């Protein structure tokens, strides 16, 4: 755990579970995540390797509707981005939100997911990077915070057939800085191999075909933000970024 007590590594979480310091929803959320990464052929092997190799970092943010939880996420994400290059070449931040009371609809989870990103965007401590387009309709646009572009993956209970995006206990976000992915773009040999493996695993893992919006960063036909939390149906697609950009 770092000095502020926000970010955990795998060893710290395991120790906290054994000593009883990590309990309740936090313990349940991490154990479910670990089981998914370790005991099933989860399609994204970058996430699997980050968990198995102890290069992932974990943040328990709290209730996604709560301002204090979002401020905690803001600070934890800032700290992670400040030091991720010293962790490993491949690292990821996994953000667990507290499970809501009762069942929530897909629309509610979607609203909450985009509200979280909007909160971060409007409270970004750094200007938008000059080398990242500000227009979401540009194929090279992606979400940025603290000067770092990143790929965001949302998982939630409403994904039943799209099992690679399913988690039973509430909203979850996985964040990968672009700096960990630059050497495996779609035009590199390693990148093409990685994408081939992921596509093959998705075909076996999910009960639905990959969403048509899933594509490679920079592909003229792809839009990064459409892949963050894709619709359950392959017949649907987001038409515009669900929040207003405020670039400075």
PAZAPA-4460 file (N, C-alpha, C; in steps of 0.05 Angstrom, whole numbers, plus 32768, in hexadecimal, padded with zeros to 4 digits):
% residues 248
    n_x    n_y    n_z   ca_x   ca_y   ca_z    c_x    c_y    c_z   seq   type   mol
   8011   7FE8   8000   8000   8000   8000   8012   8019   8000     1      X     A
   8009   802E   7FF1   8019   8046   7FF1   8013   8056   800B     2      X     A
   8021   806C   800D   8020   807C   8026   8004   8086   802C     3      X     A
   7FF4   808B   8017   7FD9   8095   801C   7FC5   807F   8020     4      X     A
   7FCE   8065   801E   7FBC   804F   8023   7FA7   804B   800D     5      X     A
   7FAD   8052   7FF4   7F9A   8050   7FDF   7F9F   8038   7FCC     6      X     A
   7FB8   8034   7FC5   7FBF   801F   7FB1   7FCB   8007   7FBF     7      X     A
   7FC1   7FEF   7FB7   7FCB   7FD6   7FC1   7FD7   7FC6   7FAB     8      X     A
   7FEC   7FB6   7FB2   7FF5   7FA1   7F9F   7FE9   7F87   7FA9     9      X     A
   7FEF   7F72   7F99   7FE3   7F58   7F9E   7FEC   7F4C   7FB9    10      X     A
   8006   7F4F   7FBF   8010   7F44   7FD8   8003   7F51   7FF0    11      X     A
   8000   7F6B   7FEE   7FF4   7F7A   8005   7FD7   7F71   8008    12      X     A
   7FC8   7F6C   7FF3   7FAC   7F64   7FF5   7FAB   7F48   8001    13      X     A
   7FBC   7F36   7FF8   7FBC   7F1B   8003   7FC2   7F1B   8020    14      X     A
   7FD6   7F2B   8029   7FDC   7F2D   8045   7FC5   7F38   8055    15      X     A
   7FB8   7F4C   8049   7FA1   7F59   8057   7F8A   7F46   805B    16      X     A
   7F86   7F35   8047   7F70   7F21   8049   7F77   7F0D   805F    17      X     A
   7F90   7F03   805F   7F98   7EEF   8073   7F97   7EFA   808F    18      X     A
   7F9C   7F13   8093   7F9C   7F1F   80AE   7F81   7F2A   80B6    19      X     A
   7F6E   7F29   80A3   7F53   7F34   80A9   7F50   7F52   80A6    20      X     A
   7F65   7F5F   809C   7F64   7F7C   8098   7F53   7F84   8080    21      X     A
   7F51   7F72   806C   7F40   7F77   8055   7F29   7F64   8057    22      X     A
   7F11   7F70   8058   7EF9   7F60   805C   7EE1   7F6C   804E    23      X     A
   7ECA   7F60   8051   7EB1   7F6B   8045   7EB3   7F6C   8027    24      X     A
   7EA7   7F82   801C   7EA5   7F84   7FFF   7EC1   7F86   7FF2    25      X     A
   7ED4   7F91   7FFF   7EEF   7F94   7FF3   7EFC   7F79   7FEF    26      X     A
   7EFA   7F68   8004   7F05   7F4D   8001   7EF7   7F3E   7FEC    27      X     A
   7EDC   7F3F   7FEB   7ECD   7F30   7FD7   7ED3   7F39   7FBB    28      X     A
   7ED6   7F53   7FB7   7EDB   7F5D   7F9C   7EF6   7F54   7F92    29      X     A
   7F0A   7F55   7FA3   7F25   7F4D   7F9A   7F26   7F2F   7F95    30      X     A
   7F1B   7F1F   7FA7   7F1C   7F02   7FA3   7F0D   7EFA   7F8A    31      X     A
   7EF7   7F07   7F83   7EE9   7F01   7F6B   7EFA   7F08   7F52    32      X     A
   7F07   7F1F   7F54   7F18   7F27   7F3E   7F2F   7F14   7F3A    33      X     A
   7F3C   7F0C   7F50   7F53   7EFA   7F4F   7F4B   7EDF   7F43    34      X     A
   7F34   7ED5   7F4B   7F2A   7EBC   7F40   7F26   7EBE   7F22    35      X     A
   7F1B   7ED4   7F19   7F17   7ED8   7EFC   7F31   7ED8   7EED    36      X     A
   7F45   7EE5   7EF8   7F5F   7EE7   7EEB   7F6F   7ECD   7EEC    37      X     A
   7F6B   7EBD   7F01   7F7C   7EA6   7F05   7F70   7E8C   7EFD    38      X     A
   7F56   7E89   7EFF   7F4A   7E6E   7EFC   7F3A   7E6B   7EE3    39      X     A
   7F38   7E7F   7ED2   7F2A   7E7D   7EB9   7F3C   7E88   7EA3    40      X     A
   7F38   7E80   7E8A   7F48   7E8B   7E74   7F3E   7EA7   7E6D    41      X     A
   7F43   7EBA   7E7F   7F39   7ED5   7E7A   7F47   7EE1   7E61    42      X     A
   7F37   7EED   7E4F   7F41   7EF5   7E34   7F59   7F08   7E35    43      X     A
   7F58   7F1D   7E46   7F6D   7F30   7E45   7F85   7F26   7E56    44      X     A
   7F99   7F1B   7E48   7FAF   7F0F   7E58   7FC1   7F24   7E63    45      X     A
   7FBF   7F3E   7E5A   7FCD   7F53   7E68   7FC4   7F56   7E84    46      X     A
   7FA9   7F55   7E88   7F9E   7F57   7EA3   7FA5   7F3F   7EB4    47      X     A
   7FA4   7F27   7EA7   7FAB   7F0F   7EB5   7FC8   7F0F   7EBF    48      X     A
   7FDA   7F17   7EAD   7FF6   7F18   7EB4   7FFC   7F2D   7ECA    49      X     A
   7FED   7F44   7EC9   7FF1   7F59   7EDD   7FE9   7F4E   7EF8    50      X     A
   7FD3   7F3F   7EF9   7FCB   7F34   7F13   7FDD   7F1E   7F1D    51      X     A
   7FE4   7F0C   7F0B   7FF6   7EF6   7F12   8012   7EFF   7F19    52      X     A
   801B   7F13   7F0B   8037   7F1C   7F0F   8039   7F32   7F24    53      X     A
   8024   7F39   7F31   8024   7F4E   7F46   802D   7F69   7F3B    54      X     A
   8024   7F6F   7F22   802A   7F8A   7F17   8011   7F9A   7F15    55      X     A
   7FFA   7F90   7F1E   7FE1   7F9F   7F1F   7FE1   7FAF   7F3A    56      X     A
   7FD2   7FC4   7F3A   7FCD   7FD3   7F53   7FAF   7FD5   7F56    57      X     A
   7FA6   7FD6   7F6F   7F89   7FD4   7F75   7F81   7FEC   7F86    58      X     A
   7F69   7FF6   7F80   7F5E   800C   7F8F   7F41   8006   7F95    59      X     A
   7F3A   8008   7FAF   7F1E   8004   7FB8   7F12   8020   7FBB    60      X     A
   7F02   8029   7FA8   7EF9   8044   7FA8   7EE2   804A   7FBA    61      X     A
   7ED0   8037   7FBE   7EB8   803D   7FCD   7EA0   803F   7FBB    62      X     A
   7E8B   804C   7FC4   7E72   804F   7FB5   7E77   8063   7F9E    63      X     A
   7E71   805A   7F85   7E77   806A   7F6E   7E65   8083   7F6C    64      X     A
   7E51   8085   7F7D   7E3F   809C   7F7E   7E49   80B1   7F92    65      X     A
   7E5D   80A9   7FA2   7E65   80BA   7FB8   7E7D   80CB   7FB0    66      X     A
   7E7B   80E5   7FB6   7E90   80F8   7FAE   7EAB   80F1   7FBB    67      X     A
   7EAB   80E9   7FD4   7EC4   80E2   7FE2   7ED1   80CA   7FD4    68      X     A
   7EC1   80B7   7FCC   7ECC   80A0   7FBE   7ED8   80A8   7FA3    69      X     A
   7ECC   80BA   7F95   7ED7   80C3   7F7C   7EF0   80D4   7F80    70      X     A
   7EF1   80E3   7F95   7F0A   80F2   7F9B   7F20   80DF   7FA3    71      X     A
   7F19   80C9   7FB0   7F2D   80B5   7FB6   7F37   80A8   7F9D    72      X     A
   7F25   80A2   7F8A   7F2D   8097   7F71   7F3F   80AB   7F62    73      X     A
   7F38   80C4   7F62   7F48   80D8   7F55   7F65   80D8   7F5F    74      X     A
   7F68   80D8   7F79   7F83   80D9   7F85   7F91   80BE   7F80    75      X     A
   7F83   80A8   7F83   7F90   808E   7F7E   7F9A   808B   7F62    76      X     A
   7F8A   8094   7F4F   7F91   8093   7F32   7FA9   80A5   7F2D    77      X     A
   7FA9   80BC   7F39   7FBF   80CF   7F35   7FD9   80C2   7F3F    78      X     A
   7FD8   80B6   7F57   7FF0   80A9   7F62   7FF9   8092   7F51    79      X     A
   7FE6   8082   7F47   7FEE   806C   7F36   7FFC   8075   7F1C    80      X     A
   7FF0   8089   7F10   7FFC   8093   7EF6   8017   80A0   7EFB    81      X     A
   801B   80AA   7F12   8034   80B7   7F19   804B   80A2   7F1B    82      X     A
   8044   808A   7F22   8059   8076   7F27   8057   805C   7F17    83      X     A
   8043   805A   7F04   803F   8041   7EF7   8057   8037   7EE7    84      X     A
   8067   8049   7EDD   807F   8041   7ECD   8094   8033   7EDE    85      X     A
   8093   8037   7EF8   80A6   802A   7F0A   809C   800F   7F14    86      X     A
   8083   8008   7F0D   8078   7FEF   7F16   8081   7FD8   7F04    87      X     A
   807B   7FDB   7EEA   8082   7FC7   7ED6   807C   7FD2   7EBA    88      X     A
   8085   7FC3   7EA6   807F   7FCB   7E8A   8061   7FC8   7E85    89      X     A
   8055   7FB4   7E91   8038   7FAF   7E8F   802C   7FB1   7EAB    90      X     A
   801C   7FC4   7EAF   800E   7FC7   7EC8   7FF2   7FD2   7EC4    91      X     A
   7FE1   7FCE   7ED7   7FC6   7FD7   7ED4   7FBB   7FDF   7EEF    92      X     A
   7FA8   7FF1   7EEF   7F9A   7FF9   7F08   7F7E   7FEE   7F08    93      X     A
   7F77   7FDF   7F1C   7F5C   7FD4   7F1F   7F4D   7FE3   7F34    94      X     A
   7F36   7FEF   7F2D   7F26   7FFF   7F3F   7F0D   7FF0   7F46    95      X     A
   7F09   7FEA   7F60   7EF1   7FDD   7F69   7EDF   7FF1   7F76    96      X     A
   7EC5   7FF2   7F6E   7EB2   8002   7F7C   7EA0   7FF1   7F8E    97      X     A
   7E97   7FFE   7FA3   7E86   7FEF   7FB6   7E6D   7FE6   7FA9    98      X     A
   7E65   7FCC   7FAD   7E4C   7FC2   7FA1   7E34   7FD3   7FAA    99      X     A
   7E21   7FD8   7F98   7E09   7FE7   7FA0   7DF6   7FD6   7FAF   100      X     A
   7DE3   7FE2   7FBD   7DCE   7FD3   7FCA   7DB9   7FCC   7FB5   101      X     A
   7DB3   7FB2   7FB2   7D9F   7FAA   7F9F   7DA9   7FA9   7F83   102      X     A
   7D98   7FA2   7F71   7D9F   7F9F   7F55   7D9E   7FBA   7F47   103      X     A
   7DB1   7FBF   7F36   7DB2   7FD8   7F26   7DB0   7FD1   7F09   104      X     A
   7DA3   7FE2   7EFA   7D9F   7FDD   7EDD   7DB8   7FE3   7ECD   105      X     A
   7DB8   7FDA   7EB5   7DCF   7FE0   7EA3   7DD2   7FFE   7E9F   106      X     A
   7DBB   800C   7E9C   7DBC   8029   7E99   7DC8   8037   7EB1   107      X     A
   7DC2   802D   7EC9   7DCD   8039   7EE1   7DEB   8035   7EE2   108      X     A
   7DF4   801D   7EDC   7E11   8018   7EDC   7E1F   8029   7EC7   109      X     A
   7E13   802C   7EB0   7E1F   803C   7E9A   7E21   805A   7EA3   110      X     A
   7E0C   8064   7EAE   7E0C   8080   7EB8   7E22   8084   7ECC   111      X     A
   7E25   8070   7EDE   7E39   8073   7EF3   7E55   8071   7EE8   112      X     A
   7E5A   805F   7ED5   7E74   805C   7EC9   7E7D   8076   7EBC   113      X     A
   7E6C   8082   7EAC   7E73   809A   7E9D   7E74   80B2   7EB0   114      X     A
   7E65   80B2   7EC5   7E66   80C7   7ED9   7E81   80C7   7EE7   115      X     A
   7E8B   80AF   7EEC   7EA6   80AD   7EF9   7EBB   80B9   7EE7   116      X     A
   7EBB   80B2   7ECD   7ECF   80BE   7EBB   7ECB   80DC   7EB7   117      X     A
   7EB2   80E4   7EB7   7EAD   8101   7EB5   7EB8   8110   7ECE   118      X     A
   7EB4   8104   7EE5   7EBE   8110   7EFE   7EDC   8113   7EFC   119      X     A
   7EEA   80FE   7EF4   7F07   80FF   7EF1   7F0F   8114   7EDC   120      X     A
   7F01   8114   7EC6   7F09   8127   7EB0   7F07   8144   7EB9   121      X     A
   7EF1   814B   7EC7   7EED   8166   7ECF   7EFE   816E   7EE7   122      X     A
   7F0C   815B   7EF3   7F1E   8161   7F0A   7F3A   8157   7F04   123      X     A
   7F41   8157   7EEB   7F5B   814F   7EE3   7F70   8163   7EED   124      X     A
   7F85   8159   7EFB   7F99   816C   7F06   7FAC   8177   7EF1   125      X     A
   7FAC   816B   7ED9   7FBE   8173   7EC4   7FAF   817A   7EAA   126      X     A
   7FBA   818B   7E99   7FAD   8191   7E7F   7FAC   8178   7E6E   127      X     A
   7F99   8179   7E5B   7F97   8163   7E48   7FB1   8161   7E38   128      X     A
   7FBC   8149   7E34   7FD5   8146   7E25   7FD3   8152   7E09   129      X     A
   7FE7   8161   7E01   7FE6   816E   7DE7   7FE7   815B   7DCF   130      X     A
   7FF1   8143   7DD4   7FF3   812F   7DBE   7FDB   811C   7DBC   131      X     A
   7FC7   8121   7DCC   7FAE   8111   7DCB   7F97   8122   7DC1   132      X     A
   7F89   811A   7DAC   7F73   812A   7DA1   7F5E   812F   7DB7   133      X     A
   7F51   8146   7DB5   7F3C   814D   7DC8   7F20   8145   7DBD   134      X     A
   7F1F   813E   7DA4   7F05   8136   7D98   7F01   8118   7D9B   135      X     A
   7EEC   810F   7DAA   7EE8   80F2   7DAE   7EE3   80E3   7D94   136      X     A
   7EDC   80F1   7D7F   7ED8   80E4   7D65   7EF2   80DF   7D56   137      X     A
   7F08   80E7   7D62   7F22   80E1   7D56   7F2B   80C5   7D5E   138      X     A
   7F34   80B4   7D4C   7F3C   8099   7D54   7F53   8098   7D67   139      X     A
   7F61   80AE   7D6B   7F78   80AE   7D7E   7F71   80BB   7D98   140      X     A
   7F57   80C2   7D9C   7F4E   80CC   7DB6   7F4D   80B5   7DCA   141      X     A
   7F54   80BB   7DE3   7F4F   80A9   7DF9   7F4E   80B9   7E13   142      X     A
   7F43   80AD   7E27   7F40   80BB   7E40   7F5B   80C1   7E4C   143      X     A
   7F5E   80D9   7E57   7F77   80E2   7E62   7F72   80ED   7E7E   144      X     A
   7F86   80E9   7E90   7F85   80F4   7EAA   7FA2   80F7   7EB4   145      X     A
   7FA7   810E   7EC1   7FC1   8114   7ECC   7FD7   8112   7EB6   146      X     A
   7FCF   811A   7E9E   7FE2   811B   7E88   7FE7   8100   7E7A   147      X     A
   7FD9   80EB   7E83   7FDD   80D0   7E78   7FC4   80C6   7E69   148      X     A
   7FC8   80BE   7E50   7FB2   80B0   7E42   7FB0   8094   7E4C   149      X     A
   7F98   8088   7E4B   7F94   806D   7E56   7F7D   805F   7E49   150      X     A
   7F7D   8045   7E4B   7F67   8035   7E42   7F57   802C   7E5B   151      X     A
   7F3D   802F   7E5A   7F2C   8029   7E71   7F19   8012   7E69   152      X     A
   7F18   7FFE   7E7A   7F06   7FE7   7E76   7EF2   7FE6   7E8D   153      X     A
   7ED8   7FE7   7E87   7EC4   7FE5   7E9B   7EB8   7FC9   7E9C   154      X     A
   7EB3   7FBF   7EB4   7EA6   7FA6   7EB9   7E8F   7FAA   7ECC   155      X     A
   7E79   7F9B   7EC9   7E61   7FA0   7ED9   7E4F   7F87   7ED9   156      X     A
   7E3D   7F85   7EEC   7E2C   7F6E   7EEE   7E19   7F69   7ED7   157      X     A
   7E12   7F7E   7EC8   7DFE   7F7B   7EB3   7E08   7F6C   7E9B   158      X     A
   7E22   7F68   7E99   7E2D   7F58   7E83   7E2A   7F3A   7E8A   159      X     A
   7E17   7F2D   7E7E   7E13   7F11   7E83   7E1F   7EFF   7E6D   160      X     A
   7E19   7F06   7E54   7E24   7EF7   7E3D   7E41   7F00   7E37   161      X     A
   7E46   7F1A   7E3A   7E61   7F24   7E36   7E71   7F20   7E50   162      X     A
   7E79   7F07   7E55   7E83   7EFF   7E6F   7E9E   7F0C   7E75   163      X     A
   7EAD   7F13   7E61   7EC7   7F20   7E66   7EC3   7F3C   7E73   164      X     A
   7EAB   7F47   7E71   7EA5   7F61   7E7E   7E94   7F5E   7E96   165      X     A
   7E8F   7F45   7E9F   7E7D   7F40   7EB5   7E8C   7F3F   7ED0   166      X     A
   7E81   7F4D   7EE4   7E8A   7F49   7EFF   7E71   7F4A   7F10   167      X     A
   7E6D   7F38   7F23   7E53   7F36   7F31   7E4E   7F4B   7F46   168      X     A
   7E62   7F59   7F4F   7E5F   7F69   7F67   7E5F   7F88   7F64   169      X     A
   7E5A   7F91   7F4B   7E59   7FAE   7F48   7E6D   7FB8   7F33   170      X     A
   7E6F   7FD2   7F30   7E80   7FDE   7F1C   7E9D   7FDA   7F22   171      X     A
   7EAC   7FD5   7F0C   7EC9   7FD2   7F0E   7ED6   7FE0   7EF6   172      X     A
   7EED   7FEC   7EFA   7EFC   7FF8   7EE4   7F19   7FEE   7EE5   173      X     A
   7F22   7FE8   7ECD   7F3F   7FE1   7ECA   7F4B   7FF6   7EB8   174      X     A
   7F61   8001   7EC1   7F6E   8018   7EB3   7F8A   8011   7EAB   175      X     A
   7F90   8013   7E91   7FAB   800E   7E87   7FB6   8027   7E7A   176      X     A
   7FCB   8032   7E84   7FD7   804A   7E78   7FE1   8043   7E5B   177      X     A
   7FDE   8056   7E49   7FE7   8051   7E2E   8005   804B   7E2D   178      X     A
   8014   8055   7E40   8031   8050   7E41   8038   8033   7E45   179      X     A
   8025   8022   7E4E   802A   8006   7E52   8022   7FF6   7E38   180      X     A
   8017   8004   7E25   800C   7FF6   7E0D   8019   8000   7DF3   181      X     A
   802A   8014   7DF5   8035   8020   7DDC   8045   800D   7DCB   182      X     A
   8052   7FF9   7DD8   8063   7FE7   7DC9   8053   7FCE   7DBE   183      X     A
   8039   7FCE   7DC3   8029   7FB7   7DB9   8010   7FC2   7DAA   184      X     A
   8015   7FD6   7D9A   7FFF   7FE1   7D89   7FF8   7FCC   7D73   185      X     A
   7FE2   7FD1   7D66   7FD9   7FBE   7D52   7FEB   7FBA   7D3A   186      X     A
   7FFE   7FCC   7D36   8010   7FC9   7D1F   802B   7FBC   7D27   187      X     A
   802E   7FB2   7D40   8046   7FA4   7D48   8040   7F86   7D49   188      X     A
   8056   7F76   7D46   8052   7F58   7D47   8047   7F4F   7D61   189      X     A
   8052   7F5A   7D78   8048   7F52   7D92   802B   7F5B   7D96   190      X     A
   8025   7F73   7D8C   8009   7F7C   7D8E   7FF6   7F6B   7D7F   191      X     A
   7FFD   7F63   7D66   7FEB   7F52   7D56   7FE8   7F37   7D63   192      X     A
   7FFD   7F2C   7D6F   7FFB   7F13   7D7D   7FE9   7F15   7D95   193      X     A
   7FEC   7F2A   7DA4   7FDC   7F2E   7DBC   7FBE   7F30   7DB5   194      X     A
   7FB8   7F3F   7DA0   7F9C   7F42   7D98   7F90   7F28   7D8D   195      X     A
   7FA0   7F19   7D80   7F97   7EFF   7D76   7F90   7EEC   7D8E   196      X     A
   7FA1   7EEC   7DA2   7F9C   7EDB   7DBA   7F83   7EE5   7DC8   197      X     A
   7F80   7EFF   7DCB   7F69   7F0A   7DD9   7F4F   7F03   7DCA   198      X     A
   7F4F   7F06   7DAF   7F38   7F00   7D9F   7F30   7EE2   7DA2   199      X     A
   7F44   7ED1   7DA2   7F3F   7EB4   7DA4   7F33   7EAE   7DC0   200      X     A
   7F3E   7EBA   7DD4   7F34   7EB5   7DEF   7F17   7EC0   7DF3   201      X     A
   7F12   7ED7   7DE7   7EF7   7EE3   7DE8   7EE3   7ED0   7DDC   202      X     A
   7EEA   7EC4   7DC5   7ED7   7EB2   7DB8   7ECF   7E9B   7DCA   203      X     A
   7EE2   7E91   7DDA   7EDD   7E7B   7DEC   7ECF   7E84   7E06   204      X     A
   7ED5   7E9C   7E0F   7ECD   7EA5   7E29   7EB1   7EB1   7E2A   205      X     A
   7EAB   7EC2   7E16   7E92   7ED0   7E15   7E7D   7EC0   7E06   206      X     A
   7E63   7EC5   7E0D   7E4D   7EB8   7E00   7E41   7ECA   7DEA   207      X     A
   7E50   7EDE   7DE3   7E47   7EF1   7DCE   7E60   7EF9   7DBE   208      X     A
   7E5D   7EFF   7DA5   7E73   7F08   7D95   7E7F   7F22   7D9F   209      X     A
   7E98   7F28   7D9A   7EA3   7F42   7DA3   7E93   7F59   7D97   210      X     A
   7E90   7F6E   7DA6   7E80   7F85   7D9D   7E8E   7F91   7D85   211      X     A
   7E7F   7F9A   7D70   7E8B   7FA6   7D58   7E9B   7FBE   7D5E   212      X     A
   7E97   7FCC   7D74   7EA6   7FE4   7D7A   7EC2   7FDE   7D85   213      X     A
   7EC8   7FC5   7D8B   7EE2   7FBD   7D95   7EF6   7FBF   7D7E   214      X     A
   7F0C   7FCE   7D82   7F1F   7FD1   7D6D   7F3A   7FDA   7D78   215      X     A
   7F4D   7FDF   7D66   7F67   7FE8   7D6E   7F69   8006   7D71   216      X     A
   7F78   800F   7D84   7F7D   802B   7D88   7F8A   8037   7D6F   217      X     A
   7F7E   804D   7D65   7F88   805B   7D4E   7F7C   8051   7D34   218      X     A
   7F6E   803B   7D34   7F60   8031   7D1C   7F4B   8046   7D14   219      X     A
   7F4B   804F   7CFC   7F38   8064   7CF4   7F1B   805D   7CF8   220      X     A
   7F15   8043   7CFA   7EF9   803A   7CFE   7EF2   8037   7D1B   221      X     A
   7F06   8038   7D2D   7F01   8033   7D49   7F00   804D   7D59   222      X     A
   7EF1   804C   7D6F   7EF1   8062   7D82   7EF6   8056   7D9E   223      X     A
   7F0B   8060   7DAB   7F14   8054   7DC4   7EFE   8053   7DD9   224      X     A
   7EF0   806A   7DDD   7EDD   806B   7DF3   7EC5   8059   7DEF   225      X     A
   7EBF   8050   7DD6   7EA9   803E   7DD2   7EAF   8022   7DDD   226      X     A
   7EC8   801D   7DE2   7ED0   8003   7DEC   7ED1   8001   7E0A   227      X     A
   7ECF   8018   7E18   7ED2   8018   7E35   7EBC   8007   7E43   228      X     A
   7EA3   800B   7E3B   7E8D   7FFD   7E46   7E79   7FF7   7E30   229      X     A
   7E7F   7FE4   7E1E   7E6E   7FDF   7E07   7E52   7FD5   7E0E   230      X     A
   7E3F   7FDA   7DFD   7E24   7FD0   7E02   7E23   7FB1   7E04   231      X     A
   7E0F   7FA7   7E11   7E0C   7F8A   7E12   7E05   7F7E   7DF7   232      X     A
   7DF6   7F8D   7DE7   7DEE   7F84   7DCD   7E01   7F8E   7DB8   233      X     A
   7E08   7F7C   7DA5   7E19   7F84   7D8F   7E0B   7F95   7D7A   234      X     A
   7DF1   7F98   7D7E   7DE1   7FA9   7D6B   7DE1   7FC6   7D74   235      X     A
   7DEB   7FCC   7D8C   7DEB   7FE7   7D97   7E07   7FF3   7D97   236      X     A
   7E08   800E   7D97   7E22   801B   7D98   7E1D   8038   7DA3   237      X     A
   7E30   8041   7DB2   7E2E   805D   7DBC   7E34   8070   7DA4   238      X     A
   7E24   8086   7DA3   7E27   8098   7D8D   7E39   80B0   7D94   239      X     A
   7E3C   80B6   7DAE   7E4E   80CB   7DB6   7E58   80C7   7DD2   240      X     A
   7E6F   80D3   7DD8   7E7A   80D1   7DF3   7E66   80DB   7E07   241      X     A
   7E60   80CB   7E1C   7E4A   80D1   7E2F   7E50   80E8   7E42   242      X     A
   7E65   80F8   7E3F   7E68   810F   7E50   7E76   8125   7E40   243      X     A
   7E73   813E   7E49   7E7F   8155   7E3B   7E9C   8158   7E41   244      X     A
   7EAC   815B   7E2C   7EC8   8160   7E30   7ECD   817D   7E39   245      X     A
   7EE0   8181   7E4B   7EE7   819C   7E55   7F05   819D   7E55   246      X     A
   7F11   81A2   7E3D   7F2D   81A1   7E3A   7F3A   81BC   7E3F   247      X     A
   7F51   81BB   7E4D   7F60   81D4   7E52   7F7D   81CF   7E4C   248      X     A
***
